[in-house]
Amino acid sequence: MYVGVDYYPEQTDRALWDEDVRLMKELGVNVIRMAEFAWTMMEPADGEFDFSFWDEVVDTFGKDFDVILGTPTATPPAWLIEKYPDILPVTADGVRISFGARRHYTVNSPVYREYCERITRKMAERYGKHPAVIGWQTDNEYGHEKSDRSYGDVDQVAFQAWLQDRYETLDALNAAWGTVFWSHTYSAWSQIPVPRTVFQEHNPSLLVDFDRFCSDAYRSFNKLQVDTLRPLIHDDAFITHNLVYSDMAINQQQMAQDLDYVSFDNYPVWGGLPEPNRFEKTAHDHDLCRSSKQGKGFWVMEQLSGAQGWSRIGYLPRPGHIRLWTHQAVARGAEAIVYFRFRAAHFGTEEFCHGIIDHDGKPKRKFDEVQDVMKELTTHGDMINAAEYKADVAVYYDQENLWAWTHQPHSDAFNFKQEFVRFYGAAVRQGVNTDIVFPGDALDKYKLVVVPLYFLGNDTFDASLIDYIENGGHVIFTYRTGVKDPINRCHFDTLPGKFAKYAGIEIDEYESLQAVQSNQVRLGDYVSEANIWCDLITPKGADVLATYEQAFYKGTAAVTRHTYKGDVTYIGSSVDDAMLDVIYNEALTRAGIDADRLPDDVEKVDRHGDGYVIRFYMNHSTDVTSTVDVSGDWQTLDGEAVSGKLELKPLDVVILKQEVGA
């Protein structure tokens, strides 16, 4: 198993290199990623290439470690921007972003693409056949830090060409977007804007199409680099990119199809955050990575190892957090872990992004913790990687659906990722393995499919889901299901649209709740606060599980279950986690899945090998010791027998193994 560090020799005194090699070997490192921000060092002036520094770096560190090189296109040099200022991106307010940070480019600039192809080709010609270079990372974190959307003139011309290719005629576009509304009808392609700032709001169909255009542009930009690298590198060298799974206008799952591996930068906490993200959110990120490549293992190319931040410094990871977050990634499919960063920088924007070794250069607590984890992974990692991740539960995700929600969130209390993670996490808390499914993925191997916040429809997924339901599949829907068609227009049908007969309900009215508003939902003796949204459900064959407690619709159904062939559960409001736990436990059990609510902040993941099962128990609490019931005969990886009650101390990770029959 690969375990390594992100290293920046260009930011490190040359006199420290030999000592860093010694410390890395002591740590247990076998791979290093570097060079992803080093364009100016390789091309100090237009067309003048100097690889002497990197020749020494690759030769020096390549003697002891495998190397991953990043193409440096996230940081276009000052000389390039001075010569071609139109490379710089433009905000929705029409402001051209300045040189001075990173990601200061638009992928729609033909000039920038030419220069990126050239520096990528020159790097690959130099190092593509080097025996130490095992892989390549394209660019760095596409679209991150609001760099996914650019609204300049070059972007507008490219957007208009994209629309012409998509719709072919203006009549078709005008009909699709409903441009008769507010007299937006276009009579020439050149009239169509990019969605710069307006007094009110842009057409929702234009907004989602602009996101699709931005995503396609980034994918083609990445493909340019992949296609440039491929013929110039080792046949067995891989190409990856460290994707960021957020609300940006990039469809990460589509881009993943052009890569050998998905990579991910795992930061459960960042600058300014008082505490880490809830563990279900990080678990969801790992499931996205694995599922983006149809279950293939992924790399964590940056694993947090210290407090992070630029102008604001975040939460200090507690002793045990590095090990916990590492094993959480490995449990959910990470085949390699690369820690960010080996040494903290003494200068620059990220000088307070702390690493394994801090500014004083002394190995301390974090060094020891990473060393211990690397020893574990070196000993057991290959066995874990050989064990398959299997899931009975799938959770549907579509980046385009997220975009539609981003443009029309309905409530100031709504955040798509937070709500999605709540509906995803309710399954994780039951101790079941989960997959993410995308449009086009097969559903028939799952016992239950959760479809959260299905606002923007997808015809391919609709067909798969209906076929799954007709064949006895179990489904959980949530509020705002079936509202929009793929063009981002409202359906004519009574909600939840084409799924109404399967859910056995109709929704004739609904109420959006702002942050200062709430209702209540009663399920048996338990009453939950209801936030964000209330679907007023009329049963048409479904059983009522929970009802509203307030407003004129007191007593109206809020949660229902309809036994079609399998069960179809509909959750019409944002109820609290405790109520979700009850709803999910019953839905999972009725679907034939062994579900058991784990203690708070405890995560369980199973991996299935040839004749054995690996089980991870992880306690994400920093102060609470929890106990779980372990049925059957298990052993720790050190051979200690475990059965019955298992105590998990704060931030504890216990990995068990059980031999099973062939």
C-alpha positions, -999 to 999 in steps of 0.1 A, spaced: 0 0 0 12 35 -8 17 59 21 34 92 15 36 129 18 31 161 -2 65 178 -5 75 212 -18 113 212 -24 110 246 -41 98 260 -7 124 241 13 161 250 19 183 228 -3 204 221 28 174 203 44 168 178 16 191 150 29 176 154 64 141 153 49 149 121 30 162 105 63 130 116 82 107 104 55 123 70 55 120 69 93 84 79 89 77 50 65 71 70 34 72 52 0 57 79 -23 59 117 -27 37 141 -46 53 173 -58 56 201 -85 20 210 -89 26 247 -84 60 251 -100 54 264 -135 77 295 -132 106 273 -121 102 252 -152 95 280 -177 108 313 -162 101 331 -195 79 324 -225 93 293 -243 125 292 -221 125 259 -203 148 250 -174 143 217 -157 176 216 -139 161 221 -104 135 194 -109 160 171 -125 179 172 -92 147 168 -72 134 138 -91 168 121 -90 174 128 -54 141 118 -40 135 91 -67 163 70 -53 143 62 -22 107 69 -30 82 67 -59 71 100 -72 39 116 -84 42 148 -104 16 174 -107 12 195 -138 16 231 -127 -14 246 -145 -32 258 -114 -7 287 -111 -1 305 -145 31 326 -142 32 364 -140 49 367 -174 20 348 -190 -7 369 -174 11 401 -183 13 390 -219 -22 377 -221 -44 393 -194 -76 378 -210 -65 345 -194 -77 359 -161 -113 349 -151 -141 374 -146 -166 374 -117 -204 376 -121 -201 413 -113 -178 418 -143 -146 422 -122 -115 406 -137 -97 386 -111 -61 398 -104 -29 379 -105 -17 372 -70 -31 339 -57 -39 307 -76 -65 293 -100 -64 327 -118 -75 315 -153 -105 306 -173 -104 272 -191 -123 288 -220 -92 308 -230 -77 292 -262 -44 309 -254 -43 294 -219 -51 259 -233 -22 262 -257 3 271 -230 -10 244 -207 -7 218 -234 29 229 -239 41 229 -203 24 195 -198 40 181 -228 75 194 -219 72 179 -184 60 146 -198 88 145 -223 113 152 -195 100 128 -168 74 106 -184 98 76 -187 117 83 -154 117 50 -135 107 68 -102 77 86 -116 47 63 -112 19 88 -116 7 122 -127 -18 146 -112 -34 170 -136 -36 206 -123 -48 209 -86 -84 210 -73 -103 221 -104 -128 248 -97 -120 252 -60 -122 285 -42 -149 298 -66 -128 294 -97 -154 271 -114 -174 298 -131 -160 326 -152 -182 353 -168 -159 371 -193 -162 378 -230 -142 347 -239 -166 326 -217 -196 342 -233 -185 333 -268 -177 298 -257 -211 295 -239 -229 306 -271 -211 280 -292 -219 253 -266 -256 263 -267 -257 262 -304 -242 227 -304 -267 216 -278 -299 231 -292 -290 235 -329 -317 262 -334 -327 294 -315 -363 282 -318 -355 251 -299 -336 270 -272 -363 296 -268 -389 269 -264 -368 250 -240 -360 279 -218 -394 296 -220 -378 328 -231 -412 344 -238 -412 351 -201 -401 387 -195 -394 392 -232 -362 372 -233 -367 357 -267 -334 355 -286 -331 362 -324 -293 357 -325 -269 335 -306 -247 365 -298 -275 380 -277 -274 352 -251 -256 363 -220 -235 345 -194 -254 350 -161 -237 381 -149 -253 402 -121 -288 414 -127 -313 433 -105 -335 402 -101 -327 366 -110 -317 348 -142 -339 322 -160 -334 289 -141 -329 270 -173 -301 293 -184 -284 290 -150 -283 252 -151 -272 251 -187 -244 276 -179 -233 252 -151 -233 223 -176 -213 244 -200 -187 252 -173 -185 215 -163 -180 204 -199 -153 231 -203 -134 219 -173 -137 183 -184 -123 191 -218 -95 211 -202 -86 180 -181 -89 157 -211 -64 179 -229 -38 172 -203 -47 136 -200 -44 131 -238 -11 150 -238 4 129 -210 -8 95 -220 16 87 -250 46 102 -232 45 83 -199 51 47 -187 24 23 -198 18 15 -162 19 51 -149 -15 64 -138 -32 98 -143 -54 113 -116 -68 145 -103 -76 156 -68 -113 163 -71 -133 186 -49 -168 175 -42 -188 207 -35 -215 227 -53 -191 239 -80 -200 238 -116 -180 207 -123 -195 172 -127 -168 152 -109 -183 118 -117 -182 126 -154 -146 139 -152 -136 108 -133 -142 86 -163 -112 102 -181 -89 94 -151 -72 61 -141 -79 69 -104 -100 94 -85 -80 114 -59 -94 134 -31 -81 160 -6 -94 150 28 -98 180 51 -125 172 78 -117 206 93 -104 238 78 -94 273 87 -119 291 109 -140 260 117 -144 255 155 -147 218 151 -145 191 124 -174 183 100 -197 156 112 -183 123 104 -211 114 80 -200 142 58 -165 129 55 -179 93 50 -201 107 22 -170 123 5 -152 90 5 -183 72 -9 -185 97 -37 -148 91 -46 -152 53 -47 -185 54 -65 -174 79 -91 -152 52 -106 -178 24 -102 -164 11 -70 -127 14 -78 -103 24 -50 -91 59 -48 -62 80 -35 -63 105 -8 -37 129 -23 -39 153 6 -47 140 41 -48 167 68 -21 162 94 -22 195 113 -42 227 119 -51 244 86 -58 279 75 -47 310 55 -56 342 74 -77 322 99 -64 291 115 -87 262 122 -92 236 148 -62 217 160 -67 180 153 -66 161 186 -42 132 193 -58 102 174 -75 123 147 -49 116 121 -52 79 127 -90 80 128 -94 100 96 -68 79 78 -86 47 87 -120 61 78 -107 68 43 -91 34 40 -123 16 53 -143 33 25 -119 25 -3 -88 47 -2 -59 26 -16 -32 52 -8 -28 80 17 -6 110 11 -3 134 40 -4 172 35 22 184 41 56 171 52 70 205 63 50 237 70 60 266 47 78 296 62 63 320 36 34 324 13 -4 322 16 -3 287 32 23 294 58 -2 284 85 -12 252 68 6 231 93 21 197 84 36 167 99 66 188 108 60 224 119 80 256 113 107 246 139 116 215 119 113 192 149 95 158 147 69 158 175 35 143 183 21 144 148 52 128 133 49 100 158 12 95 151 17 94 113 46 70 118 24 46 138 -4 48 112 21 42 83 34 11 101 -2 -2 105 -9 4 68 24 -11 56 16 -42 76 -21 -46 69 -30 -22 40 -26 -46 11 -49 -71 29 -75 -44 34 -73 -32 -1 -78 -67 -14 -111 -69 5 -142 -57 -15 -165 -30 -3 -201 -42 -7 -232 -22 0 -269 -31 4 -279 6 4 -275 32 -24 -279 69 -21 -287 88 -53 -265 119 -62 -265 141 -92 -244 172 -95 -269 188 -118 -296 184 -91 -273 202 -67 -269 231 -92 -307 235 -95 -310 236 -57 -281 261 -55 -300 285 -78 -334 280 -61 -329 270 -25 -364 280 -15 -354 288 21 -326 307 37 -324 277 61 -315 253 32 -281 241 24 -280 212 -1 -249 195 12 -260 197 49 -294 183 41 -281 156 17 -256 145 44 -284 142 69 -305 119 47 -273 100 38 -260 99 73 -292 83 86 -282 51 68 -246 53 80 -257 56 116 -275 23 112 -241 5 106 -247 -4 70 -224 1 41 -235 27 16 -228 34 -21 -235 66 -41 -253 60 -74 -253 84 -103 -275 85 -134 -268 54 -155 -257 32 -126 -274 -1 -120 -297 -3 -90 -307 -40 -90 -280 -51 -66 -293 -29 -38 -319 -37 -13 -328 -1 -6 -322 31 -26 -324 65 -9 -333 94 -32 -328 126 -13 -339 160 -25 -347 148 -60 -356 183 -74 -342 182 -109 -352 151 -128 -329 129 -149 -346 107 -175 -320 80 -173 -323 77 -135 -361 79 -136 -362 49 -159 -338 29 -138 -356 38 -106 -391 30 -119 -378 -4 -132 -362 -10 -97 -395 -2 -80 -415 -24 -104 -392 -53 -96 -398 -50 -58 -372 -25 -48 -374 -4 -16 -371 34 -19 -369 64 5 -379 97 -11 -377 131 6 -394 165 2 -393 182 -32 -392 150 -52 -403 152 -89 -406 190 -92 -384 198 -123 -376 183 -156 -340 181 -168 -343 215 -185 -351 230 -150 -388 237 -157 -416 227 -134 -437 196 -143 -474 198 -150 -481 167 -129 -493 167 -93 -463 161 -71 -444 140 -67 -450 136 -104 -443 103 -120 -435 88 -86 -469 96 -71 -484 62 -78 -454 44 -64 -454 65 -32 -492 62 -30 -496 100 -23 -503 133 -38 -490 167 -26 -514 195 -33 -498 222 -13 -465 229 5 -449 255 27 -413 268 26 -400 276 61 -374 302 66 -347 301 93 -370 319 118 -399 295 112 -406 259 122 -434 234 126 -435 200 144 -440 165 133 -453 137 155 -443 100 149 -459 79 177 -449 95 210 -419 114 196 -422 149 183 -395 164 161 -391 200 150 -398 204 113 -376 229 94 -370 242 58 -400 226 41 -434 210 47 -451 189 20 -488 186 28 -493 150 18 -527 134 8 -524 96 11 -536 77 -20 -530 42 -7 -500 50 15 -500 45 53 -494 76 74 -464 73 97 -461 109 110 -483 141 109 -478 178 114 -486 193 148 -491 230 139 -506 255 115 -538 250 96 -525 217 83 -522 201 118 -529 164 114 -519 163 77 -495 135 67 -458 144 69 -442 110 65 -458 80 46 -451 45 35 -467 27 6 -462 -10 -1 -462 -11 -38 -441 -42 -45 -414 -31 -21 -419 -2 3 -418 34 -8 -413 58 21 -418 95 16 -404 121 41 -421 154 35 -401 176 58 -367 182 73 -372 163 106 -345 158 131 -319 131 132 -336 111 159 -368 108 138 -348 99 107 -331 72 127 -365 56 135 -378 59 99 -346 45 84 -343 16 109 -378 4 100 -372 9 62 -339 -9 63 -353 -38 84 -384 -42 61 -360 -43 31 -342 -73 47 -311 -54 59 -295 -60 93 -297 -25 108 -288 -14 143 -285 22 154 -249 27 165 -239 48 195 -236 85 187 -205 94 166 -196 57 160 -191 44 125 -189 8 113 -176 -4 79 -172 -39 66 -149 -52 39 -152 -87 24 -121 -106 13 -115 -141 1 -123 -161 32 -124 -132 56 -142 -101 66 -125 -69 79 -146 -47 102 -138 -11 112 -152 4 143 -144 41 146 -154 65 175 -154 101 162 -162 116 196 -134 134 213 -147 129 249 -172 100 250 -164 63 254 -189 41 236 -197 4 237 -208 -17 207 -221 -53 206 -199 -76 184 -217 -108 175 -196 -138 165 -160 -146 169 -135 -119 158 -99 -111 162 -80 -78 162 -53 -76 134 -28 -85 162 -47 -118 169 -65 -108 201 -99 -125 204 -130 -102 205 -166 -111 211 -195 -95 229 -190 -60 242 -163 -39 226 -153 -6 242 -143 23 220 -125 51 236 -126 87 222 -111 88 187 -105 51 189 -102 28 158 -106 -9 162 -101 -31 132 -113 -67 134 -110 -98 112 -132 -128 110 -125 -159 90 -155 -171 70 -163 -201 49 -156 -201 11 
